[in-house]
Amino acid sequence: MTRYEFASMAWFVLSRTIFAASIVCVLLWANSLVAALATENLFYKISITFGLLALEMFTCLFFMMPKSRK
C-alpha cells in the first residue's frame, strides 16, 4: 500500500467519523436545548444553547475542509 492510498483511506475513515460525531452533536444539542428551555436559569439556557451550537458548527466546518491533493 502506497503512502497516498493509506492517506486516502485514513482521510475517508476520519471524515466518516467526524460526520457521525456531527450527527451526535446535533442530537446532543437538541436534547440540551430542550433541557435548557425547561429550566428557569437564563444563563444556563444561553450557555448550553450557544456552546453546543458553536461545537456543532466547528465540527461541520472541519468535516467540510477540502483534503489536499498532492
N, CA, C and O atoms as a Maestro MAE file, in Angstrom:
{
 s_m_m2io_version
 :::
 2.0.0
}

f_m_ct {
 s_m_title
 :::
 protein
 m_atom[280] {
  # First column is atom index #
  i_m_mmod_type
  r_m_x_coord
  r_m_y_coord
  r_m_z_coord
  i_m_residue_number
  s_m_chain_name
  s_m_pdb_residue_name
  s_m_pdb_atom_name
  i_m_atomic_number
  :::
  1 25 0.852 -1.184 0.000 1 A "MET " " N  " 7
  2 3 0.000 0.000 0.000 1 A "MET " " CA " 6
  3 2 0.896 1.245 0.000 1 A "MET " " C  " 6
  4 15 1.789 1.396 0.833 1 A "MET " " O  " 8
  5 25 0.626 2.118 -0.954 2 A "THR " " N  " 7
  6 3 1.430 3.337 -1.042 2 A "THR " " CA " 6
  7 2 1.009 4.346 0.018 2 A "THR " " C  " 6
  8 15 -0.023 4.188 0.671 2 A "THR " " O  " 8
  9 25 1.819 5.378 0.177 3 A "ARG " " N  " 7
  10 3 1.501 6.417 1.156 3 A "ARG " " CA " 6
  11 2 0.213 7.148 0.774 3 A "ARG " " C  " 6
  12 15 -0.587 7.511 1.636 3 A "ARG " " O  " 8
  13 25 0.025 7.358 -0.538 4 A "TYR " " N  " 7
  14 3 -1.181 8.050 -0.983 4 A "TYR " " CA " 6
  15 2 -2.430 7.235 -0.687 4 A "TYR " " C  " 6
  16 15 -3.436 7.782 -0.234 4 A "TYR " " O  " 8
  17 25 -2.373 5.935 -0.938 5 A "GLU " " N  " 7
  18 3 -3.528 5.075 -0.653 5 A "GLU " " CA " 6
  19 2 -3.842 5.045 0.843 5 A "GLU " " C  " 6
  20 15 -5.005 5.084 1.245 5 A "GLU " " O  " 8
  21 25 -2.794 4.976 1.658 6 A "PHE " " N  " 7
  22 3 -3.005 4.979 3.103 6 A "PHE " " CA " 6
  23 2 -3.605 6.301 3.559 6 A "PHE " " C  " 6
  24 15 -4.525 6.317 4.376 6 A "PHE " " O  " 8
  25 25 -3.084 7.419 3.033 7 A "ALA " " N  " 7
  26 3 -3.608 8.734 3.420 7 A "ALA " " CA " 6
  27 2 -5.055 8.895 2.957 7 A "ALA " " C  " 6
  28 15 -5.879 9.473 3.666 7 A "ALA " " O  " 8
  29 25 -5.356 8.388 1.777 8 A "SER " " N  " 7
  30 3 -6.723 8.479 1.272 8 A "SER " " CA " 6
  31 2 -7.683 7.656 2.127 8 A "SER " " C  " 6
  32 15 -8.787 8.104 2.438 8 A "SER " " O  " 8
  33 25 -7.262 6.463 2.499 9 A "MET " " N  " 7
  34 3 -8.102 5.613 3.346 9 A "MET " " CA " 6
  35 2 -8.264 6.228 4.736 9 A "MET " " C  " 6
  36 15 -9.353 6.201 5.309 9 A "MET " " O  " 8
  37 25 -7.175 6.781 5.272 10 A "ALA " " N  " 7
  38 3 -7.243 7.406 6.596 10 A "ALA " " CA " 6
  39 2 -8.176 8.623 6.565 10 A "ALA " " C  " 6
  40 15 -8.947 8.835 7.500 10 A "ALA " " O  " 8
  41 25 -8.107 9.418 5.496 11 A "TRP " " N  " 7
  42 3 -8.991 10.572 5.398 11 A "TRP " " CA " 6
  43 2 -10.447 10.126 5.292 11 A "TRP " " C  " 6
  44 15 -11.327 10.747 5.889 11 A "TRP " " O  " 8
  45 25 -10.708 9.067 4.547 12 A "PHE " " N  " 7
  46 3 -12.072 8.553 4.415 12 A "PHE " " CA " 6
  47 2 -12.623 8.141 5.773 12 A "PHE " " C  " 6
  48 15 -13.746 8.500 6.126 12 A "PHE " " O  " 8
  49 25 -11.831 7.384 6.536 13 A "VAL " " N  " 7
  50 3 -12.278 6.942 7.857 13 A "VAL " " CA " 6
  51 2 -12.474 8.136 8.783 13 A "VAL " " C  " 6
  52 15 -13.461 8.199 9.516 13 A "VAL " " O  " 8
  53 25 -11.539 9.082 8.752 14 A "LEU " " N  " 7
  54 3 -11.643 10.262 9.606 14 A "LEU " " CA " 6
  55 2 -12.861 11.110 9.247 14 A "LEU " " C  " 6
  56 15 -13.566 11.583 10.138 14 A "LEU " " O  " 8
  57 25 -13.113 11.306 7.968 15 A "SER " " N  " 7
  58 3 -14.256 12.131 7.568 15 A "SER " " CA " 6
  59 2 -15.581 11.474 7.941 15 A "SER " " C  " 6
  60 15 -16.518 12.163 8.346 15 A "SER " " O  " 8
  61 25 -15.671 10.156 7.810 16 A "ARG " " N  " 7
  62 3 -16.911 9.469 8.205 16 A "ARG " " CA " 6
  63 2 -17.098 9.503 9.719 16 A "ARG " " C  " 6
  64 15 -18.224 9.610 10.205 16 A "ARG " " O  " 8
  65 25 -16.004 9.412 10.461 17 A "THR " " N  " 7
  66 3 -16.087 9.507 11.919 17 A "THR " " CA " 6
  67 2 -16.543 10.896 12.343 17 A "THR " " C  " 6
  68 15 -17.370 11.031 13.244 17 A "THR " " O  " 8
  69 25 -16.012 11.920 11.702 18 A "ILE " " N  " 7
  70 3 -16.405 13.291 12.027 18 A "ILE " " CA " 6
  71 2 -17.861 13.530 11.639 18 A "ILE " " C  " 6
  72 15 -18.583 14.232 12.348 18 A "ILE " " O  " 8
  73 25 -18.295 12.957 10.530 19 A "PHE " " N  " 7
  74 3 -19.696 13.096 10.133 19 A "PHE " " CA " 6
  75 2 -20.621 12.461 11.168 19 A "PHE " " C  " 6
  76 15 -21.646 13.035 11.533 19 A "PHE " " O  " 8
  77 25 -20.249 11.275 11.634 20 A "ALA " " N  " 7
  78 3 -21.059 10.619 12.669 20 A "ALA " " CA " 6
  79 2 -21.046 11.431 13.960 20 A "ALA " " C  " 6
  80 15 -22.067 11.540 14.640 20 A "ALA " " O  " 8
  81 25 -19.889 12.001 14.297 21 A "ALA " " N  " 7
  82 3 -19.795 12.834 15.502 21 A "ALA " " CA " 6
  83 2 -20.646 14.091 15.371 21 A "ALA " " C  " 6
  84 15 -21.224 14.550 16.357 21 A "ALA " " O  " 8
  85 25 -20.731 14.654 14.166 22 A "SER " " N  " 7
  86 3 -21.564 15.849 13.992 22 A "SER " " CA " 6
  87 2 -23.044 15.515 14.161 22 A "SER " " C  " 6
  88 15 -23.806 16.332 14.677 22 A "SER " " O  " 8
  89 25 -23.458 14.323 13.731 23 A "ILE " " N  " 7
  90 3 -24.845 13.908 13.944 23 A "ILE " " CA " 6
  91 2 -25.124 13.747 15.431 23 A "ILE " " C  " 6
  92 15 -26.177 14.156 15.921 23 A "ILE " " O  " 8
  93 25 -24.174 13.147 16.149 24 A "VAL " " N  " 7
  94 3 -24.326 13.005 17.599 24 A "VAL " " CA " 6
  95 2 -24.382 14.370 18.263 24 A "VAL " " C  " 6
  96 15 -25.162 14.575 19.193 24 A "VAL " " O  " 8
  97 25 -23.559 15.313 17.793 25 A "CYS " " N  " 7
  98 3 -23.574 16.676 18.360 25 A "CYS " " CA " 6
  99 2 -24.923 17.349 18.134 25 A "CYS " " C  " 6
  100 15 -25.416 18.054 19.015 25 A "CYS " " O  " 8
  101 25 -25.523 17.143 16.972 26 A "VAL " " N  " 7
  102 3 -26.844 17.721 16.714 26 A "VAL " " CA " 6
  103 2 -27.873 17.144 17.678 26 A "VAL " " C  " 6
  104 15 -28.704 17.874 18.219 26 A "VAL " " O  " 8
  105 25 -27.813 15.844 17.889 27 A "LEU " " N  " 7
  106 3 -28.756 15.214 18.817 27 A "LEU " " CA " 6
  107 2 -28.529 15.698 20.249 27 A "LEU " " C  " 6
  108 15 -29.488 15.957 20.975 27 A "LEU " " O  " 8
  109 25 -27.272 15.819 20.654 28 A "LEU " " N  " 7
  110 3 -26.971 16.331 21.990 28 A "LEU " " CA " 6
  111 2 -27.417 17.782 22.134 28 A "LEU " " C  " 6
  112 15 -27.945 18.177 23.173 28 A "LEU " " O  " 8
  113 25 -27.199 18.577 21.076 29 A "TRP " " N  " 7
  114 3 -27.608 19.974 21.118 29 A "TRP " " CA " 6
  115 2 -29.122 20.089 21.262 29 A "TRP " " C  " 6
  116 15 -29.615 20.892 22.053 29 A "TRP " " O  " 8
  117 25 -29.852 19.294 20.505 30 A "ALA " " N  " 7
  118 3 -31.314 19.332 20.593 30 A "ALA " " CA " 6
  119 2 -31.789 18.880 21.973 30 A "ALA " " C  " 6
  120 15 -32.712 19.469 22.535 30 A "ALA " " O  " 8
  121 25 -31.169 17.848 22.513 31 A "ASN " " N  " 7
  122 3 -31.540 17.357 23.829 31 A "ASN " " CA " 6
  123 2 -31.234 18.401 24.909 31 A "ASN " " C  " 6
  124 15 -32.050 18.631 25.802 31 A "ASN " " O  " 8
  125 25 -30.070 19.025 24.825 32 A "SER " " N  " 7
  126 3 -29.703 20.040 25.812 32 A "SER " " CA " 6
  127 2 -30.552 21.298 25.661 32 A "SER " " C  " 6
  128 15 -30.849 21.974 26.646 32 A "SER " " O  " 8
  129 25 -30.938 21.606 24.436 33 A "LEU " " N  " 7
  130 3 -31.796 22.767 24.232 33 A "LEU " " CA " 6
  131 2 -33.143 22.560 24.902 33 A "LEU " " C  " 6
  132 15 -33.672 23.474 25.536 33 A "LEU " " O  " 8
  133 25 -33.695 21.375 24.765 34 A "VAL " " N  " 7
  134 3 -34.967 21.079 25.427 34 A "VAL " " CA " 6
  135 2 -34.810 21.145 26.944 34 A "VAL " " C  " 6
  136 15 -35.672 21.684 27.639 34 A "VAL " " O  " 8
  137 25 -33.708 20.596 27.455 35 A "ALA " " N  " 7
  138 3 -33.465 20.636 28.899 35 A "ALA " " CA " 6
  139 2 -33.230 22.067 29.376 35 A "ALA " " C  " 6
  140 15 -33.672 22.439 30.463 35 A "ALA " " O  " 8
  141 25 -32.534 22.872 28.567 36 A "ALA " " N  " 7
  142 3 -32.256 24.250 28.966 36 A "ALA " " CA " 6
  143 2 -33.525 25.096 28.945 36 A "ALA " " C  " 6
  144 15 -33.695 25.986 29.779 36 A "ALA " " O  " 8
  145 25 -34.401 24.823 28.006 37 A "LEU " " N  " 7
  146 3 -35.640 25.602 27.937 37 A "LEU " " CA " 6
  147 2 -36.584 25.265 29.092 37 A "LEU " " C  " 6
  148 15 -37.473 26.049 29.426 37 A "LEU " " O  " 8
  149 25 -36.385 24.092 29.698 38 A "ALA " " N  " 7
  150 3 -37.251 23.696 30.802 38 A "ALA " " CA " 6
  151 2 -36.816 24.316 32.131 38 A "ALA " " C  " 6
  152 15 -37.560 24.270 33.111 38 A "ALA " " O  " 8
  153 25 -35.619 24.892 32.166 39 A "THR " " N  " 7
  154 3 -35.126 25.457 33.424 39 A "THR " " CA " 6
  155 2 -35.426 26.954 33.481 39 A "THR " " C  " 6
  156 15 -35.762 27.574 32.472 39 A "THR " " O  " 8
  157 25 -35.298 27.516 34.669 40 A "GLU " " N  " 7
  158 3 -35.568 28.940 34.863 40 A "GLU " " CA " 6
  159 2 -34.317 29.791 34.756 40 A "GLU " " C  " 6
  160 15 -34.414 31.013 34.636 40 A "GLU " " O  " 8
  161 25 -33.138 29.170 34.797 41 A "ASN " " N  " 7
  162 3 -31.892 29.922 34.796 41 A "ASN " " CA " 6
  163 2 -31.572 30.380 33.370 41 A "ASN " " C  " 6
  164 15 -31.303 29.557 32.495 41 A "ASN " " O  " 8
  165 25 -31.601 31.690 33.143 42 A "LEU " " N  " 7
  166 3 -31.371 32.237 31.802 42 A "LEU " " CA " 6
  167 2 -29.936 32.024 31.355 42 A "LEU " " C  " 6
  168 15 -29.696 31.741 30.181 42 A "LEU " " O  " 8
  169 25 -28.971 32.153 32.264 43 A "PHE " " N  " 7
  170 3 -27.577 31.949 31.897 43 A "PHE " " CA " 6
  171 2 -27.354 30.514 31.415 43 A "PHE " " C  " 6
  172 15 -26.613 30.289 30.458 43 A "PHE " " O  " 8
  173 25 -27.987 29.555 32.068 44 A "TYR " " N  " 7
  174 3 -27.861 28.156 31.665 44 A "TYR " " CA " 6
  175 2 -28.436 27.954 30.270 44 A "TYR " " C  " 6
  176 15 -27.858 27.238 29.452 44 A "TYR " " O  " 8
  177 25 -29.563 28.580 30.002 45 A "LYS " " N  " 7
  178 3 -30.168 28.461 28.665 45 A "LYS " " CA " 6
  179 2 -29.219 28.989 27.594 45 A "LYS " " C  " 6
  180 15 -28.993 28.339 26.573 45 A "LYS " " O  " 8
  181 25 -28.670 30.170 27.841 46 A "ILE " " N  " 7
  182 3 -27.808 30.802 26.839 46 A "ILE " " CA " 6
  183 2 -26.515 30.019 26.647 46 A "ILE " " C  " 6
  184 15 -26.096 29.779 25.515 46 A "ILE " " O  " 8
  185 25 -25.880 29.618 27.753 47 A "SER " " N  " 7
  186 3 -24.586 28.946 27.638 47 A "SER " " CA " 6
  187 2 -24.718 27.580 26.968 47 A "SER " " C  " 6
  188 15 -23.896 27.231 26.122 47 A "SER " " O  " 8
  189 25 -25.716 26.819 27.325 48 A "ILE " " N  " 7
  190 3 -25.905 25.497 26.698 48 A "ILE " " CA " 6
  191 2 -26.238 25.650 25.221 48 A "ILE " " C  " 6
  192 15 -25.671 24.954 24.379 48 A "ILE " " O  " 8
  193 25 -27.142 26.548 24.908 49 A "THR " " N  " 7
  194 3 -27.580 26.698 23.524 49 A "THR " " CA " 6
  195 2 -26.435 27.132 22.616 49 A "THR " " C  " 6
  196 15 -26.188 26.502 21.587 49 A "THR " " O  " 8
  197 25 -25.739 28.195 22.984 50 A "PHE " " N  " 7
  198 3 -24.691 28.707 22.102 50 A "PHE " " CA " 6
  199 2 -23.403 27.903 22.186 50 A "PHE " " C  " 6
  200 15 -22.662 27.824 21.206 50 A "PHE " " O  " 8
  201 25 -23.124 27.307 23.334 51 A "GLY " " N  " 7
  202 3 -21.926 26.485 23.444 51 A "GLY " " CA " 6
  203 2 -21.990 25.252 22.560 51 A "GLY " " C  " 6
  204 15 -21.038 24.954 21.838 51 A "GLY " " O  " 8
  205 25 -23.090 24.542 22.609 52 A "LEU " " N  " 7
  206 3 -23.207 23.341 21.779 52 A "LEU " " CA " 6
  207 2 -23.423 23.676 20.304 52 A "LEU " " C  " 6
  208 15 -23.019 22.911 19.429 52 A "LEU " " O  " 8
  209 25 -24.050 24.801 20.031 53 A "LEU " " N  " 7
  210 3 -24.183 25.229 18.637 53 A "LEU " " CA " 6
  211 2 -22.816 25.557 18.048 53 A "LEU " " C  " 6
  212 15 -22.538 25.220 16.897 53 A "LEU " " O  " 8
  213 25 -21.958 26.215 18.833 54 A "ALA " " N  " 7
  214 3 -20.599 26.510 18.360 54 A "ALA " " CA " 6
  215 2 -19.809 25.223 18.134 54 A "ALA " " C  " 6
  216 15 -19.054 25.123 17.167 54 A "ALA " " O  " 8
  217 25 -19.977 24.244 19.014 55 A "LEU " " N  " 7
  218 3 -19.300 22.960 18.838 55 A "LEU " " CA " 6
  219 2 -19.770 22.270 17.562 55 A "LEU " " C  " 6
  220 15 -18.964 21.692 16.834 55 A "LEU " " O  " 8
  221 25 -21.041 22.328 17.297 56 A "GLU " " N  " 7
  222 3 -21.576 21.719 16.081 56 A "GLU " " CA " 6
  223 2 -21.058 22.429 14.829 56 A "GLU " " C  " 6
  224 15 -20.706 21.782 13.843 56 A "GLU " " O  " 8
  225 25 -21.015 23.743 14.876 57 A "MET " " N  " 7
  226 3 -20.515 24.488 13.715 57 A "MET " " CA " 6
  227 2 -19.048 24.166 13.450 57 A "MET " " C  " 6
  228 15 -18.649 23.997 12.298 57 A "MET " " O  " 8
  229 25 -18.243 24.080 14.511 58 A "PHE " " N  " 7
  230 3 -16.836 23.736 14.348 58 A "PHE " " CA " 6
  231 2 -16.680 22.341 13.747 58 A "PHE " " C  " 6
  232 15 -15.837 22.126 12.876 58 A "PHE " " O  " 8
  233 25 -17.490 21.402 14.211 59 A "THR " " N  " 7
  234 3 -17.419 20.038 13.690 59 A "THR " " CA " 6
  235 2 -17.778 19.995 12.209 59 A "THR " " C  " 6
  236 15 -17.114 19.318 11.424 59 A "THR " " O  " 8
  237 25 -18.828 20.719 11.828 60 A "CYS " " N  " 7
  238 3 -19.236 20.736 10.419 60 A "CYS " " CA " 6
  239 2 -18.189 21.410 9.540 60 A "CYS " " C  " 6
  240 15 -17.926 20.954 8.427 60 A "CYS " " O  " 8
  241 25 -17.586 22.500 10.033 61 A "LEU " " N  " 7
  242 3 -16.555 23.175 9.253 61 A "LEU " " CA " 6
  243 2 -15.334 22.283 9.067 61 A "LEU " " C  " 6
  244 15 -14.740 22.260 7.989 61 A "LEU " " O  " 8
  245 25 -14.956 21.547 10.112 62 A "PHE " " N  " 7
  246 3 -13.822 20.640 9.985 62 A "PHE " " CA " 6
  247 2 -14.133 19.524 8.996 62 A "PHE " " C  " 6
  248 15 -13.258 19.104 8.239 62 A "PHE " " O  " 8
  249 25 -15.362 19.047 8.999 63 A "PHE " " N  " 7
  250 3 -15.733 17.976 8.079 63 A "PHE " " CA " 6
  251 2 -15.719 18.455 6.628 63 A "PHE " " C  " 6
  252 15 -15.394 17.683 5.726 63 A "PHE " " O  " 8
  253 25 -16.069 19.722 6.396 64 A "MET " " N  " 7
  254 3 -16.163 20.233 5.039 64 A "MET " " CA " 6
  255 2 -14.840 20.773 4.504 64 A "MET " " C  " 6
  256 15 -14.787 21.238 3.366 64 A "MET " " O  " 8
  257 25 -13.765 20.721 5.302 65 A "MET " " N  " 7
  258 3 -12.467 21.194 4.820 65 A "MET " " CA " 6
  259 2 -12.011 20.341 3.643 65 A "MET " " C  " 6
  260 15 -12.100 19.114 3.694 65 A "MET " " O  " 8
  261 25 -11.528 20.976 2.593 66 A "PRO " " N  " 7
  262 3 -11.070 20.164 1.458 66 A "PRO " " CA " 6
  263 2 -9.771 19.440 1.802 66 A "PRO " " C  " 6
  264 15 -8.904 19.974 2.494 66 A "PRO " " O  " 8
  265 25 -9.661 18.230 1.309 67 A "LYS " " N  " 7
  266 3 -8.419 17.496 1.551 67 A "LYS " " CA " 6
  267 2 -7.389 17.904 0.498 67 A "LYS " " C  " 6
  268 15 -7.733 18.223 -0.640 67 A "LYS " " O  " 8
  269 25 -6.143 17.887 0.896 68 A "SER " " N  " 7
  270 3 -5.084 18.300 -0.029 68 A "SER " " CA " 6
  271 2 -4.818 17.186 -1.028 68 A "SER " " C  " 6
  272 15 -4.865 16.000 -0.699 68 A "SER " " O  " 8
  273 25 -4.543 17.592 -2.230 69 A "ARG " " N  " 7
  274 3 -4.251 16.620 -3.295 69 A "ARG " " CA " 6
  275 2 -2.819 16.855 -3.765 69 A "ARG " " C  " 6
  276 15 -2.534 17.794 -4.509 69 A "ARG " " O  " 8
  277 25 -1.939 15.988 -3.317 70 A "LYS " " N  " 7
  278 3 -0.523 16.130 -3.702 70 A "LYS " " CA " 6
  279 2 -0.130 15.029 -4.658 70 A "LYS " " C  " 6
  280 15 1.019 14.974 -5.097 70 A "LYS " " O  " 8
  :::
 }
 m_bond[279] {
  # First column is bond index #
  i_m_from
  i_m_to
  i_m_order
  :::
  1 1 2 1
  2 2 3 1
  3 3 4 2
  4 3 5 1
  5 5 6 1
  6 6 7 1
  7 7 8 2
  8 7 9 1
  9 9 10 1
  10 10 11 1
  11 11 12 2
  12 11 13 1
  13 13 14 1
  14 14 15 1
  15 15 16 2
  16 15 17 1
  17 17 18 1
  18 18 19 1
  19 19 20 2
  20 19 21 1
  21 21 22 1
  22 22 23 1
  23 23 24 2
  24 23 25 1
  25 25 26 1
  26 26 27 1
  27 27 28 2
  28 27 29 1
  29 29 30 1
  30 30 31 1
  31 31 32 2
  32 31 33 1
  33 33 34 1
  34 34 35 1
  35 35 36 2
  36 35 37 1
  37 37 38 1
  38 38 39 1
  39 39 40 2
  40 39 41 1
  41 41 42 1
  42 42 43 1
  43 43 44 2
  44 43 45 1
  45 45 46 1
  46 46 47 1
  47 47 48 2
  48 47 49 1
  49 49 50 1
  50 50 51 1
  51 51 52 2
  52 51 53 1
  53 53 54 1
  54 54 55 1
  55 55 56 2
  56 55 57 1
  57 57 58 1
  58 58 59 1
  59 59 60 2
  60 59 61 1
  61 61 62 1
  62 62 63 1
  63 63 64 2
  64 63 65 1
  65 65 66 1
  66 66 67 1
  67 67 68 2
  68 67 69 1
  69 69 70 1
  70 70 71 1
  71 71 72 2
  72 71 73 1
  73 73 74 1
  74 74 75 1
  75 75 76 2
  76 75 77 1
  77 77 78 1
  78 78 79 1
  79 79 80 2
  80 79 81 1
  81 81 82 1
  82 82 83 1
  83 83 84 2
  84 83 85 1
  85 85 86 1
  86 86 87 1
  87 87 88 2
  88 87 89 1
  89 89 90 1
  90 90 91 1
  91 91 92 2
  92 91 93 1
  93 93 94 1
  94 94 95 1
  95 95 96 2
  96 95 97 1
  97 97 98 1
  98 98 99 1
  99 99 100 2
  100 99 101 1
  101 101 102 1
  102 102 103 1
  103 103 104 2
  104 103 105 1
  105 105 106 1
  106 106 107 1
  107 107 108 2
  108 107 109 1
  109 109 110 1
  110 110 111 1
  111 111 112 2
  112 111 113 1
  113 113 114 1
  114 114 115 1
  115 115 116 2
  116 115 117 1
  117 117 118 1
  118 118 119 1
  119 119 120 2
  120 119 121 1
  121 121 122 1
  122 122 123 1
  123 123 124 2
  124 123 125 1
  125 125 126 1
  126 126 127 1
  127 127 128 2
  128 127 129 1
  129 129 130 1
  130 130 131 1
  131 131 132 2
  132 131 133 1
  133 133 134 1
  134 134 135 1
  135 135 136 2
  136 135 137 1
  137 137 138 1
  138 138 139 1
  139 139 140 2
  140 139 141 1
  141 141 142 1
  142 142 143 1
  143 143 144 2
  144 143 145 1
  145 145 146 1
  146 146 147 1
  147 147 148 2
  148 147 149 1
  149 149 150 1
  150 150 151 1
  151 151 152 2
  152 151 153 1
  153 153 154 1
  154 154 155 1
  155 155 156 2
  156 155 157 1
  157 157 158 1
  158 158 159 1
  159 159 160 2
  160 159 161 1
  161 161 162 1
  162 162 163 1
  163 163 164 2
  164 163 165 1
  165 165 166 1
  166 166 167 1
  167 167 168 2
  168 167 169 1
  169 169 170 1
  170 170 171 1
  171 171 172 2
  172 171 173 1
  173 173 174 1
  174 174 175 1
  175 175 176 2
  176 175 177 1
  177 177 178 1
  178 178 179 1
  179 179 180 2
  180 179 181 1
  181 181 182 1
  182 182 183 1
  183 183 184 2
  184 183 185 1
  185 185 186 1
  186 186 187 1
  187 187 188 2
  188 187 189 1
  189 189 190 1
  190 190 191 1
  191 191 192 2
  192 191 193 1
  193 193 194 1
  194 194 195 1
  195 195 196 2
  196 195 197 1
  197 197 198 1
  198 198 199 1
  199 199 200 2
  200 199 201 1
  201 201 202 1
  202 202 203 1
  203 203 204 2
  204 203 205 1
  205 205 206 1
  206 206 207 1
  207 207 208 2
  208 207 209 1
  209 209 210 1
  210 210 211 1
  211 211 212 2
  212 211 213 1
  213 213 214 1
  214 214 215 1
  215 215 216 2
  216 215 217 1
  217 217 218 1
  218 218 219 1
  219 219 220 2
  220 219 221 1
  221 221 222 1
  222 222 223 1
  223 223 224 2
  224 223 225 1
  225 225 226 1
  226 226 227 1
  227 227 228 2
  228 227 229 1
  229 229 230 1
  230 230 231 1
  231 231 232 2
  232 231 233 1
  233 233 234 1
  234 234 235 1
  235 235 236 2
  236 235 237 1
  237 237 238 1
  238 238 239 1
  239 239 240 2
  240 239 241 1
  241 241 242 1
  242 242 243 1
  243 243 244 2
  244 243 245 1
  245 245 246 1
  246 246 247 1
  247 247 248 2
  248 247 249 1
  249 249 250 1
  250 250 251 1
  251 251 252 2
  252 251 253 1
  253 253 254 1
  254 254 255 1
  255 255 256 2
  256 255 257 1
  257 257 258 1
  258 258 259 1
  259 259 260 2
  260 259 261 1
  261 261 262 1
  262 262 263 1
  263 263 264 2
  264 263 265 1
  265 265 266 1
  266 266 267 1
  267 267 268 2
  268 267 269 1
  269 269 270 1
  270 270 271 1
  271 271 272 2
  272 271 273 1
  273 273 274 1
  274 274 275 1
  275 275 276 2
  276 275 277 1
  277 277 278 1
  278 278 279 1
  279 279 280 2
  :::
 }
}
